[in-house]
Amino acid sequence: MPRIVAFTDALRDGAVAPVPDRPRPDRLLRGNPARHTWSLFQSARGDVDCGVWTCETGAWRIAFAANKDEFFHVLAGRLRITGEDGEAREFGPGDAGVIPAGFSGTFEVIEPVRKHYVVIERP
């Protein structure tokens, strides 16, 4: 039976361990920030993943697949996303945005970030 997932409960109970990673070396632009992902829900089909993501300061190139969109909501810190066309947007606490499928550009963490994320991947 499907159940409601409360992020605060899952994080408080320590039921989900964070998965650490760093940007790929060939994409690094500044620093080598540690990132941690708490995946708190995955759909049965595997096409939706959501949870909490944290990251230290740094910058790297991103290239989203043509079938992958991400909604995010910044809880703490500050980040800047710049498209290949040079358009830059900054996000801070309370701000939300979407990185659309096929997007390429730069992801920069200006102040250590904590955000909620929802990633949708279509076949």
N, CA, C and O atoms as a printed pandas DataFrame, in Angstrom:
     atom_number atom_name residue_name chain_id  residue_number  x_coord  y_coord  z_coord
0              1         N          MET        A               1    0.846   -1.178    0.000
1              2        CA          MET        A               1    0.000    0.000    0.000
2              3         C          MET        A               1    0.889    1.238    0.000
3              4         O          MET        A               1    1.734    1.377    0.884
4              5         N          PRO        A               2    0.723    2.145   -0.970
5              6        CA          PRO        A               2    1.513    3.379   -0.991
6              7         C          PRO        A               2    1.276    4.204    0.270
7              8         O          PRO        A               2    0.169    4.250    0.807
8              9         N          ARG        A               3    2.343    4.851    0.727
9             10        CA          ARG        A               3    2.260    5.680    1.940
10            11         C          ARG        A               3    2.808    7.066    1.657
11            12         O          ARG        A               3    3.649    7.245    0.776
12            13         N          ILE        A               4    2.329    8.038    2.406
13            14        CA          ILE        A               4    2.835    9.396    2.323
14            15         C          ILE        A               4    4.270    9.399    2.833
15            16         O          ILE        A               4    4.591    8.723    3.810
16            17         N          VAL        A               5    5.130   10.161    2.168
17            18        CA          VAL        A               5    6.522   10.295    2.598
18            19         C          VAL        A               5    6.701   11.687    3.183
19            20         O          VAL        A               5    6.524   12.682    2.481
20            21         N          ALA        A               6    7.045   11.764    4.445
21            22        CA          ALA        A               6    7.332   13.041    5.109
22            23         C          ALA        A               6    8.847   13.179    5.200
23            24         O          ALA        A               6    9.504   12.426    5.919
24            25         N          PHE        A               7    9.393   14.137    4.474
25            26        CA          PHE        A               7   10.846   14.319    4.439
26            27         C          PHE        A               7   11.430   14.497    5.835
27            28         O          PHE        A               7   12.452   13.896    6.163
28            29         N          THR        A               8   10.788   15.315    6.652
29            30        CA          THR        A               8   11.335   15.592    7.988
30            31         C          THR        A               8   11.437   14.323    8.822
31            32         O          THR        A               8   12.405   14.139    9.560
32            33         N          ASP        A               9   10.438   13.445    8.708
33            34        CA          ASP        A               9   10.482   12.192    9.459
34            35         C          ASP        A               9   11.628   11.309    8.986
35            36         O          ASP        A               9   12.374   10.767    9.803
36            37         N          ALA        A              10   11.771   11.162    7.683
37            38        CA          ALA        A              10   12.815   10.298    7.128
38            39         C          ALA        A              10   14.202   10.807    7.494
39            40         O          ALA        A              10   15.092   10.013    7.800
40            41         N          LEU        A              11   14.394   12.111    7.467
41            42        CA          LEU        A              11   15.704   12.681    7.804
42            43         C          LEU        A              11   15.975   12.586    9.305
43            44         O          LEU        A              11   17.089   12.259    9.716
44            45         N          ARG        A              12   14.980   12.867   10.106
45            46        CA          ARG        A              12   15.133   12.820   11.560
46            47         C          ARG        A              12   15.427   11.402   12.034
47            48         O          ARG        A              12   16.282   11.200   12.897
48            49         N          ASP        A              13   14.734   10.432   11.482
49            50        CA          ASP        A              13   14.896    9.040   11.898
50            51         C          ASP        A              13   16.180    8.414   11.367
51            52         O          ASP        A              13   16.567    7.328   11.799
52            53         N          GLY        A              14   16.837    9.090   10.438
53            54        CA          GLY        A              14   18.063    8.545    9.853
54            55         C          GLY        A              14   17.801    7.316    9.012
55            56         O          GLY        A              14   18.703    6.508    8.790
56            57         N          ALA        A              15   16.559    7.165    8.536
57            58        CA          ALA        A              15   16.192    5.992    7.741
58            59         C          ALA        A              15   16.897    5.970    6.388
59            60         O          ALA        A              15   17.065    4.911    5.783
60            61         N          VAL        A              16   17.308    7.145    5.919
61            62        CA          VAL        A              16   17.974    7.239    4.621
62            63         C          VAL        A              16   19.343    7.869    4.816
63            64         O          VAL        A              16   19.464    8.969    5.356
64            65         N          ALA        A              17   20.358    7.170    4.377
65            66        CA          ALA        A              17   21.722    7.701    4.463
66            67         C          ALA        A              17   22.006    8.546    3.226
67            68         O          ALA        A              17   21.538    8.216    2.137
68            69         N          PRO        A              18   22.763    9.629    3.376
69            70        CA          PRO        A              18   23.091   10.442    2.206
70            71         C          PRO        A              18   24.084    9.711    1.301
71            72         O          PRO        A              18   24.930    8.946    1.764
72            73         N          VAL        A              19   23.957    9.967    0.016
73            74        CA          VAL        A              19   24.905    9.434   -0.963
74            75         C          VAL        A              19   25.847   10.586   -1.328
75            76         O          VAL        A              19   25.411   11.584   -1.901
76            77         N          PRO        A              20   27.134   10.451   -0.997
77            78        CA          PRO        A              20   28.083   11.525   -1.319
78            79         C          PRO        A              20   28.597   11.383   -2.748
79            80         O          PRO        A              20   28.711   10.279   -3.281
80            81         N          ASP        A              21   28.900   12.515   -3.346
81            82        CA          ASP        A              21   29.569   12.516   -4.643
82            83         C          ASP        A              21   30.211   13.880   -4.856
83            84         O          ASP        A              21   30.085   14.778   -4.023
84            85         N          ARG        A              22   30.889   14.020   -5.961
85            86        CA          ARG        A              22   31.506   15.284   -6.377
86            87         C          ARG        A              22   31.290   15.421   -7.875
87            88         O          ARG        A              22   31.032   14.425   -8.552
88            89         N          PRO        A              23   31.390   16.640   -8.410
89            90        CA          PRO        A              23   31.251   16.795   -9.858
90            91         C          PRO        A              23   32.332   16.003  -10.594
91            92         O          PRO        A              23   33.438   15.807  -10.091
92            93         N          ARG        A              24   31.981   15.561  -11.789
93            94        CA          ARG        A              24   32.974   14.863  -12.614
94            95         C          ARG        A              24   34.153   15.792  -12.876
95            96         O          ARG        A              24   33.951   16.974  -13.156
96            97         N          PRO        A              25   35.384   15.280  -12.791
97            98        CA          PRO        A              25   36.573   16.125  -12.979
98            99         C          PRO        A              25   36.580   16.874  -14.314
99           100         O          PRO        A              25   37.059   18.006  -14.377
100          101         N          ASP        A              26   36.060   16.265  -15.375
101          102        CA          ASP        A              26   36.063   16.920  -16.685
102          103         C          ASP        A              26   35.037   18.047  -16.771
103          104         O          ASP        A              26   35.031   18.794  -17.750
104          105         N          ARG        A              27   34.174   18.185  -15.771
105          106        CA          ARG        A              27   33.175   19.256  -15.770
106          107         C          ARG        A              27   33.479   20.357  -14.757
107          108         O          ARG        A              27   32.822   21.398  -14.762
108          109         N          LEU        A              28   34.470   20.136  -13.887
109          110        CA          LEU        A              28   34.793   21.115  -12.844
110          111         C          LEU        A              28   35.278   22.436  -13.431
111          112         O          LEU        A              28   36.066   22.468  -14.377
112          113         N          LEU        A              29   34.786   23.524  -12.844
113          114        CA          LEU        A              29   35.236   24.863  -13.226
114          115         C          LEU        A              29   35.918   25.566  -12.055
115          116         O          LEU        A              29   36.858   26.337  -12.247
116          117         N          ARG        A              30   35.432   25.290  -10.825
117          118        CA          ARG        A              30   36.010   25.909   -9.633
118          119         C          ARG        A              30   35.737   25.019   -8.429
119          120         O          ARG        A              30   34.611   24.570   -8.216
120          121         N          GLY        A              31   36.787   24.770   -7.644
121          122        CA          GLY        A              31   36.650   23.939   -6.457
122          123         C          GLY        A              31   36.459   22.471   -6.806
123          124         O          GLY        A              31   36.627   22.059   -7.954
124          125         N          ASN        A              32   36.110   21.703   -5.804
125          126        CA          ASN        A              32   35.754   20.296   -5.967
126          127         C          ASN        A              32   34.741   19.973   -4.859
127          128         O          ASN        A              32   35.025   19.202   -3.943
128          129         N          PRO        A              33   33.538   20.591   -4.969
129          130        CA          PRO        A              33   32.595   20.554   -3.854
130          131         C          PRO        A              33   32.037   19.167   -3.551
131          132         O          PRO        A              33   31.695   18.400   -4.452
132          133         N          ALA        A              34   31.956   18.868   -2.253
133          134        CA          ALA        A              34   31.268   17.662   -1.807
134          135         C          ALA        A              34   29.772   17.902   -1.903
135          136         O          ALA        A              34   29.263   18.943   -1.488
136          137         N          ARG        A              35   29.075   16.912   -2.462
137          138        CA          ARG        A              35   27.621   16.967   -2.585
138          139         C          ARG        A              35   27.049   15.750   -1.869
139          140         O          ARG        A              35   27.660   14.682   -1.859
140          141         N          HIS        A              36   25.872   15.919   -1.269
141          142        CA          HIS        A              36   25.206   14.809   -0.587
142          143         C          HIS        A              36   23.737   14.789   -0.998
143          144         O          HIS        A              36   23.065   15.821   -0.994
144          145         N          THR        A              37   23.253   13.612   -1.350
145          146        CA          THR        A              37   21.868   13.453   -1.788
146          147         C          THR        A              37   21.154   12.454   -0.897
147          148         O          THR        A              37   21.599   11.318   -0.733
148          149         N          TRP        A              38   20.035   12.892   -0.322
149          150        CA          TRP        A              38   19.145   12.008    0.415
150          151         C          TRP        A              38   17.950   11.754   -0.489
151          152         O          TRP        A              38   17.060   12.599   -0.582
152          153         N          SER        A              39   17.912   10.610   -1.156
153          154        CA          SER        A              39   16.780   10.255   -2.004
154          155         C          SER        A              39   15.686    9.697   -1.104
155          156         O          SER        A              39   15.819    8.601   -0.559
156          157         N          LEU        A              40   14.604   10.457   -0.949
157          158        CA          LEU        A              40   13.575   10.109    0.024
158          159         C          LEU        A              40   12.342    9.470   -0.598
159          160         O          LEU        A              40   11.504    8.915    0.113
160          161         N          PHE        A              41   12.225    9.544   -1.914
161          162        CA          PHE        A              41   11.121    8.885   -2.609
162          163         C          PHE        A              41   11.544    8.578   -4.032
163          164         O          PHE        A              41   12.109    9.427   -4.722
164          165         N          GLN        A              42   11.268    7.366   -4.462
165          166        CA          GLN        A              42   11.434    6.967   -5.862
166          167         C          GLN        A              42   10.162    6.261   -6.284
167          168         O          GLN        A              42    9.670    5.384   -5.574
168          169         N          SER        A              43    9.628    6.635   -7.431
169          170        CA          SER        A              43    8.399    6.000   -7.903
170          171         C          SER        A              43    8.667    4.544   -8.257
171          172         O          SER        A              43    9.803    4.155   -8.527
172          173         N          ALA        A              44    7.618    3.759   -8.253
173          174        CA          ALA        A              44    7.732    2.336   -8.570
174          175         C          ALA        A              44    8.283    2.133   -9.985
175          176         O          ALA        A              44    8.994    1.161  -10.240
176          177         N          ARG        A              45    7.961    3.039  -10.894
177          178        CA          ARG        A              45    8.463    2.939  -12.276
178          179         C          ARG        A              45    9.887    3.460  -12.407
179          180         O          ARG        A              45   10.539    3.235  -13.427
180          181         N          GLY        A              46   10.377    4.159  -11.374
181          182        CA          GLY        A              46   11.726    4.698  -11.426
182          183         C          GLY        A              46   11.859    5.988  -12.213
183          184         O          GLY        A              46   12.973    6.412  -12.523
184          185         N          ASP        A              47   10.730    6.624  -12.542
185          186        CA          ASP        A              47   10.793    7.841  -13.349
186          187         C          ASP        A              47   10.732    9.124  -12.518
187          188         O          ASP        A              47   10.874   10.218  -13.064
188          189         N          VAL        A              48   10.521    8.999  -11.202
189          190        CA          VAL        A              48   10.489   10.165  -10.309
190          191         C          VAL        A              48   11.389    9.873   -9.114
191          192         O          VAL        A              48   11.325    8.799   -8.514
192          193         N          ASP        A              49   12.227   10.849   -8.783
193          194        CA          ASP        A              49   13.097   10.755   -7.610
194          195         C          ASP        A              49   13.050   12.110   -6.916
195          196         O          ASP        A              49   13.162   13.145   -7.573
196          197         N          CYS        A              50   12.885   12.115   -5.600
197          198        CA          CYS        A              50   12.897   13.394   -4.897
198          199         C          CYS        A              50   13.502   13.225   -3.518
199          200         O          CYS        A              50   13.521   12.135   -2.945
200          201         N          GLY        A              51   14.001   14.355   -2.998
201          202        CA          GLY        A              51   14.643   14.322   -1.702
202          203         C          GLY        A              51   15.317   15.635   -1.382
203          204         O          GLY        A              51   14.840   16.710   -1.745
204          205         N          VAL        A              52   16.438   15.522   -0.694
205          206        CA          VAL        A              52   17.203   16.689   -0.244
206          207         C          VAL        A              52   18.617   16.570   -0.798
207          208         O          VAL        A              52   19.190   15.482   -0.848
208          209         N          TRP        A              53   19.171   17.711   -1.214
209          210        CA          TRP        A              53   20.521   17.754   -1.786
210          211         C          TRP        A              53   21.272   18.898   -1.124
211          212         O          TRP        A              53   20.730   19.991   -0.959
212          213         N          THR        A              54   22.529   18.646   -0.740
213          214        CA          THR        A              54   23.387   19.696   -0.196
214          215         C          THR        A              54   24.673   19.754   -1.002
215          216         O          THR        A              54   25.078   18.774   -1.627
216          217         N          CYS        A              55   25.310   20.922   -0.975
217          218        CA          CYS        A              55   26.554   21.077   -1.727
218          219         C          CYS        A              55   27.389   22.222   -1.159
219          220         O          CYS        A              55   26.868   23.252   -0.731
220          221         N          GLU        A              56   28.712   22.002   -1.173
221          222        CA          GLU        A              56   29.672   23.045   -0.806
222          223         C          GLU        A              56   29.842   24.000   -1.987
223          224         O          GLU        A              56   29.325   23.750   -3.076
224          225         N          THR        A              57   30.567   25.091   -1.763
225          226        CA          THR        A              57   30.788   26.059   -2.836
226          227         C          THR        A              57   31.666   25.468   -3.933
227          228         O          THR        A              57   32.542   24.641   -3.679
228          229         N          GLY        A              58   31.406   25.915   -5.151
229          230        CA          GLY        A              58   32.150   25.461   -6.321
230          231         C          GLY        A              58   31.302   25.662   -7.566
231          232         O          GLY        A              58   30.167   26.132   -7.489
232          233         N          ALA        A              59   31.865   25.300   -8.713
233          234        CA          ALA        A              59   31.144   25.451   -9.985
234          235         C          ALA        A              59   31.537   24.340  -10.939
235          236         O          ALA        A              59   32.676   23.873  -10.938
236          237         N          TRP        A              60   30.567   23.919  -11.761
237          238        CA          TRP        A              60   30.806   22.872  -12.751
238          239         C          TRP        A              60   29.800   23.007  -13.885
239          240         O          TRP        A              60   28.759   23.648  -13.741
240          241         N          ARG        A              61   30.128   22.397  -15.001
241          242        CA          ARG        A              61   29.232   22.390  -16.161
242          243         C          ARG        A              61   28.174   21.303  -15.966
243          244         O          ARG        A              61   28.465   20.216  -15.467
244          245         N          ILE        A              62   26.939   21.621  -16.371
245          246        CA          ILE        A              62   25.870   20.628  -16.339
246          247         C          ILE        A              62   25.303   20.460  -17.735
247          248         O          ILE        A              62   25.316   21.390  -18.541
248          249         N          ALA        A              63   24.802   19.257  -18.013
249          250        CA          ALA        A              63   24.155   18.948  -19.286
250          251         C          ALA        A              63   23.052   17.941  -18.989
251          252         O          ALA        A              63   23.317   16.758  -18.774
252          253         N          PHE        A              64   21.808   18.424  -18.978
253          254        CA          PHE        A              64   20.675   17.552  -18.674
254          255         C          PHE        A              64   20.290   16.743  -19.901
255          256         O          PHE        A              64   20.295   17.254  -21.021
256          257         N          ALA        A              65   19.962   15.502  -19.687
257          258        CA          ALA        A              65   19.492   14.637  -20.771
258          259         C          ALA        A              65   18.178   15.180  -21.331
259          260         O          ALA        A              65   17.472   15.931  -20.657
260          261         N          ALA        A              66   17.862   14.804  -22.543
261          262        CA          ALA        A              66   16.651   15.286  -23.212
262          263         C          ALA        A              66   15.370   14.782  -22.553
263          264         O          ALA        A              66   14.284   15.273  -22.863
264          265         N          ASN        A              67   15.480   13.807  -21.648
265          266        CA          ASN        A              67   14.296   13.252  -20.999
266          267         C          ASN        A              67   14.251   13.524  -19.498
267          268         O          ASN        A              67   13.489   12.880  -18.776
268          269         N          LYS        A              68   15.071   14.482  -19.017
269          270        CA          LYS        A              68   15.195   14.702  -17.567
270          271         C          LYS        A              68   14.930   16.167  -17.206
271          272         O          LYS        A              68   15.599   17.070  -17.708
272          273         N          ASP        A              69   13.934   16.390  -16.318
273          274        CA          ASP        A              69   13.625   17.714  -15.784
274          275         C          ASP        A              69   13.848   17.678  -14.276
275          276         O          ASP        A              69   13.662   16.639  -13.643
276          277         N          GLU        A              70   14.248   18.816  -13.699
277          278        CA          GLU        A              70   14.377   18.903  -12.243
278          279         C          GLU        A              70   13.703   20.160  -11.722
279          280         O          GLU        A              70   13.996   21.269  -12.167
280          281         N          PHE        A              71   12.792   19.969  -10.766
281          282        CA          PHE        A              71   12.244   21.067   -9.975
282          283         C          PHE        A              71   13.055   21.111   -8.688
283          284         O          PHE        A              71   13.397   20.068   -8.130
284          285         N          PHE        A              72   13.366   22.324   -8.213
285          286        CA          PHE        A              72   14.079   22.453   -6.938
286          287         C          PHE        A              72   13.550   23.643   -6.151
287          288         O          PHE        A              72   12.998   24.591   -6.710
288          289         N          HIS        A              73   13.738   23.563   -4.831
289          290        CA          HIS        A              73   13.349   24.634   -3.910
290          291         C          HIS        A              73   14.506   24.815   -2.934
291          292         O          HIS        A              73   14.835   23.898   -2.181
292          293         N          VAL        A              74   15.118   25.984   -2.944
293          294        CA          VAL        A              74   16.281   26.255   -2.101
294          295         C          VAL        A              74   15.829   26.511   -0.660
295          296         O          VAL        A              74   14.979   27.362   -0.398
296          297         N          LEU        A              75   16.417   25.754    0.256
297          298        CA          LEU        A              75   16.121   25.906    1.678
298          299         C          LEU        A              75   17.132   26.827    2.359
299          300         O          LEU        A              75   16.776   27.605    3.244
300          301         N          ALA        A              76   18.387   26.734    1.941
301          302        CA          ALA        A              76   19.466   27.539    2.531
302          303         C          ALA        A              76   20.567   27.701    1.494
303          304         O          ALA        A              76   20.737   26.855    0.616
304          305         N          GLY        A              77   21.316   28.801    1.604
305          306        CA          GLY        A              77   22.438   29.036    0.712
306          307         C          GLY        A              77   22.050   29.794   -0.542
307          308         O          GLY        A              77   20.959   30.356   -0.636
308          309         N          ARG        A              78   22.952   29.799   -1.495
309          310        CA          ARG        A              78   22.737   30.558   -2.726
310          311         C          ARG        A              78   23.421   29.843   -3.878
311          312         O          ARG        A              78   24.542   29.353   -3.742
312          313         N          LEU        A              79   22.729   29.789   -5.022
313          314        CA          LEU        A              79   23.293   29.174   -6.219
314          315         C          LEU        A              79   22.970   30.019   -7.436
315          316         O          LEU        A              79   22.039   30.825   -7.436
316          317         N          ARG        A              80   23.766   29.812   -8.472
317          318        CA          ARG        A              80   23.559   30.510   -9.750
318          319         C          ARG        A              80   23.611   29.463  -10.861
319          320         O          ARG        A              80   24.506   28.619  -10.896
320          321         N          ILE        A              81   22.642   29.534  -11.757
321          322        CA          ILE        A              81   22.623   28.665  -12.925
322          323         C          ILE        A              81   22.708   29.562  -14.144
323          324         O          ILE        A              81   21.920   30.495  -14.300
324          325         N          THR        A              82   23.677   29.269  -15.011
325          326        CA          THR        A              82   23.891   30.069  -16.211
326          327         C          THR        A              82   23.782   29.170  -17.429
327          328         O          THR        A              82   24.463   28.148  -17.521
328          329         N          GLY        A              83   22.923   29.555  -18.363
329          330        CA          GLY        A              83   22.755   28.789  -19.593
330          331         C          GLY        A              83   23.876   29.062  -20.581
331          332         O          GLY        A              83   24.642   30.011  -20.418
332          333         N          GLU        A              84   23.968   28.235  -21.594
333          334        CA          GLU        A              84   24.997   28.431  -22.630
334          335         C          GLU        A              84   24.837   29.771  -23.337
335          336         O          GLU        A              84   25.797   30.288  -23.907
336          337         N          ASP        A              85   23.623   30.341  -23.304
337          338        CA          ASP        A              85   23.375   31.641  -23.929
338          339         C          ASP        A              85   23.829   32.803  -23.055
339          340         O          ASP        A              85   23.736   33.961  -23.462
340          341         N          GLY        A              86   24.326   32.497  -21.840
341          342        CA          GLY        A              86   24.814   33.539  -20.937
342          343         C          GLY        A              86   23.785   34.046  -19.947
343          344         O          GLY        A              86   24.133   34.808  -19.045
344          345         N          GLU        A              87   22.514   33.644  -20.087
345          346        CA          GLU        A              87   21.493   34.080  -19.131
346          347         C          GLU        A              87   21.729   33.386  -17.796
347          348         O          GLU        A              87   21.802   32.159  -17.725
348          349         N          ALA        A              88   21.848   34.194  -16.731
349          350        CA          ALA        A              88   22.117   33.661  -15.393
350          351         C          ALA        A              88   20.959   33.987  -14.468
351          352         O          ALA        A              88   20.377   35.070  -14.529
352          353         N          ARG        A              89   20.632   33.015  -13.599
353          354        CA          ARG        A              89   19.613   33.214  -12.575
354          355         C          ARG        A              89   20.180   32.776  -11.242
355          356         O          ARG        A              89   20.807   31.722  -11.140
356          357         N          GLU        A              90   19.955   33.598  -10.209
357          358        CA          GLU        A              90   20.380   33.234   -8.857
358          359         C          GLU        A              90   19.167   32.830   -8.044
359          360         O          GLU        A              90   18.070   33.357   -8.223
360          361         N          PHE        A              91   19.391   31.874   -7.137
361          362        CA          PHE        A              91   18.343   31.360   -6.270
362          363         C          PHE        A              91   18.864   31.316   -4.847
363          364         O          PHE        A              91   19.989   30.886   -4.596
364          365         N          GLY        A              92   18.029   31.766   -3.915
365          366        CA          GLY        A              92   18.372   31.732   -2.495
366          367         C          GLY        A              92   17.230   31.137   -1.705
367          368         O          GLY        A              92   16.282   30.619   -2.295
368          369         N          PRO        A              93   17.292   31.198   -0.374
369          370        CA          PRO        A              93   16.267   30.593    0.465
370          371         C          PRO        A              93   14.859   31.037    0.070
371          372         O          PRO        A              93   14.571   32.229   -0.042
372          373         N          GLY        A              94   13.992   30.046   -0.138
373          374        CA          GLY        A              94   12.609   30.315   -0.515
374          375         C          GLY        A              94   12.377   30.334   -2.009
375          376         O          GLY        A              94   11.231   30.261   -2.453
376          377         N          ASP        A              95   13.443   30.431   -2.802
377          378        CA          ASP        A              95   13.295   30.456   -4.261
378          379         C          ASP        A              95   13.173   29.039   -4.810
379          380         O          ASP        A              95   13.716   28.089   -4.246
380          381         N          ALA        A              96   12.454   28.917   -5.913
381          382        CA          ALA        A              96   12.275   27.641   -6.583
382          383         C          ALA        A              96   12.485   27.833   -8.075
383          384         O          ALA        A              96   12.358   28.941   -8.594
384          385         N          GLY        A              97   12.809   26.744   -8.756
385          386        CA          GLY        A              97   13.005   26.819  -10.192
386          387         C          GLY        A              97   12.971   25.438  -10.815
387          388         O          GLY        A              97   12.848   24.423  -10.130
388          389         N          VAL        A              98   13.083   25.430  -12.135
389          390        CA          VAL        A              98   13.115   24.186  -12.907
390          391         C          VAL        A              98   14.296   24.231  -13.846
391          392         O          VAL        A              98   14.515   25.218  -14.549
392          393         N          ILE        A              99   15.057   23.147  -13.849
393          394        CA          ILE        A              99   16.093   22.957  -14.869
394          395         C          ILE        A              99   15.459   22.036  -15.902
395          396         O          ILE        A              99   15.217   20.863  -15.618
396          397         N          PRO        A             100   15.184   22.558  -17.112
397          398        CA          PRO        A             100   14.446   21.770  -18.093
398          399         C          PRO        A             100   15.313   20.731  -18.819
399          400         O          PRO        A             100   16.538   20.840  -18.884
400          401         N          ALA        A             101   14.639   19.747  -19.347
401          402        CA          ALA        A             101   15.300   18.714  -20.143
402          403         C          ALA        A             101   16.111   19.373  -21.259
403          404         O          ALA        A             101   15.655   20.330  -21.886
404          405         N          GLY        A             102   17.302   18.859  -21.498
405          406        CA          GLY        A             102   18.163   19.362  -22.555
406          407         C          GLY        A             102   18.967   20.595  -22.198
407          408         O          GLY        A             102   19.739   21.082  -23.025
408          409         N          PHE        A             103   18.808   21.121  -20.973
409          410        CA          PHE        A             103   19.531   22.330  -20.554
410          411         C          PHE        A             103   21.022   22.044  -20.402
411          412         O          PHE        A             103   21.414   21.015  -19.852
412          413         N          SER        A             104   21.842   22.960  -20.892
413          414        CA          SER        A             104   23.295   22.900  -20.703
414          415         C          SER        A             104   23.767   24.248  -20.208
415          416         O          SER        A             104   23.260   25.291  -20.622
416          417         N          GLY        A             105   24.741   24.218  -19.318
417          418        CA          GLY        A             105   25.281   25.464  -18.798
418          419         C          GLY        A             105   26.177   25.222  -17.614
419          420         O          GLY        A             105   26.870   24.209  -17.532
420          421         N          THR        A             106   26.155   26.183  -16.679
421          422        CA          THR        A             106   27.011   26.140  -15.501
422          423         C          THR        A             106   26.152   26.179  -14.244
423          424         O          THR        A             106   25.187   26.938  -14.157
424          425         N          PHE        A             107   26.521   25.347  -13.272
425          426        CA          PHE        A             107   25.874   25.328  -11.962
426          427         C          PHE        A             107   26.917   25.795  -10.968
427          428         O          PHE        A             107   27.973   25.177  -10.835
428          429         N          GLU        A             108   26.629   26.886  -10.266
429          430        CA          GLU        A             108   27.588   27.454   -9.315
430          431         C          GLU        A             108   26.936   27.577   -7.941
431          432         O          GLU        A             108   25.864   28.167   -7.805
432          433         N          VAL        A             109   27.580   27.025   -6.939
433          434        CA          VAL        A             109   27.128   27.176   -5.556
434          435         C          VAL        A             109   27.943   28.311   -4.951
435          436         O          VAL        A             109   29.148   28.182   -4.736
436          437         N          ILE        A             110   27.268   29.424   -4.680
437          438        CA          ILE        A             110   27.902   30.643   -4.175
438          439         C          ILE        A             110   28.082   30.560   -2.659
439          440         O          ILE        A             110   29.125   30.942   -2.127
440          441         N          GLU        A             111   27.051   30.057   -1.970
441          442        CA          GLU        A             111   27.076   29.786   -0.527
442          443         C          GLU        A             111   26.578   28.361   -0.351
443          444         O          GLU        A             111   25.682   27.945   -1.085
444          445         N          PRO        A             112   27.116   27.596    0.586
445          446        CA          PRO        A             112   26.675   26.206    0.742
446          447         C          PRO        A             112   25.148   26.093    0.675
447          448         O          PRO        A             112   24.426   26.838    1.337
448          449         N          VAL        A             113   24.678   25.146   -0.137
449          450        CA          VAL        A             113   23.258   25.029   -0.465
450          451         C          VAL        A             113   22.639   23.769    0.119
451          452         O          VAL        A             113   23.272   22.719    0.229
452          453         N          ARG        A             114   21.371   23.921    0.489
453          454        CA          ARG        A             114   20.515   22.794    0.850
454          455         C          ARG        A             114   19.212   23.025    0.099
455          456         O          ARG        A             114   18.627   24.104    0.191
456          457         N          LYS        A             115   18.756   22.027   -0.639
457          458        CA          LYS        A             115   17.538   22.206   -1.429
458          459         C          LYS        A             115   16.724   20.919   -1.468
459          460         O          LYS        A             115   17.263   19.823   -1.313
460          461         N          HIS        A             116   15.425   21.069   -1.676
461          462        CA          HIS        A             116   14.554   19.954   -2.030
462          463         C          HIS        A             116   14.625   19.831   -3.546
463          464         O          HIS        A             116   14.757   20.834   -4.248
464          465         N          TYR        A             117   14.540   18.618   -4.048
465          466        CA          TYR        A             117   14.550   18.413   -5.491
466          467         C          TYR        A             117   13.520   17.359   -5.885
467          468         O          TYR        A             117   13.184   16.474   -5.099
468          469         N          VAL        A             118   13.028   17.470   -7.114
469          470        CA          VAL        A             118   12.194   16.448   -7.731
470          471         C          VAL        A             118   12.721   16.292   -9.147
471          472         O          VAL        A             118   12.705   17.241   -9.930
472          473         N          VAL        A             119   13.190   15.091   -9.476
473          474        CA          VAL        A             119   13.685   14.803  -10.814
474          475         C          VAL        A             119   12.703   13.853  -11.492
475          476         O          VAL        A             119   12.310   12.834  -10.925
476          477         N          ILE        A             120   12.316   14.207  -12.715
477          478        CA          ILE        A             120   11.427   13.368  -13.512
478          479         C          ILE        A             120   12.194   12.965  -14.759
479          480         O          ILE        A             120   12.696   13.814  -15.495
480          481         N          GLU        A             121   12.278   11.654  -14.988
481          482        CA          GLU        A             121   12.947   11.134  -16.184
482          483         C          GLU        A             121   11.932   10.315  -16.962
483          484         O          GLU        A             121   11.379    9.338  -16.458
484          485         N          ARG        A             122   11.696   10.734  -18.205
485          486        CA          ARG        A             122   10.785   10.012  -19.075
486          487         C          ARG        A             122   11.554    9.004  -19.919
487          488         O          ARG        A             122   12.736    9.195  -20.204
488          489         N          PRO        A             123   10.868    7.917  -20.322
489          490        CA          PRO        A             123   11.581    6.930  -21.170
490          491         C          PRO        A             123   11.986    7.516  -22.518
491          492         O          PRO        A             123   12.588    6.821  -23.337
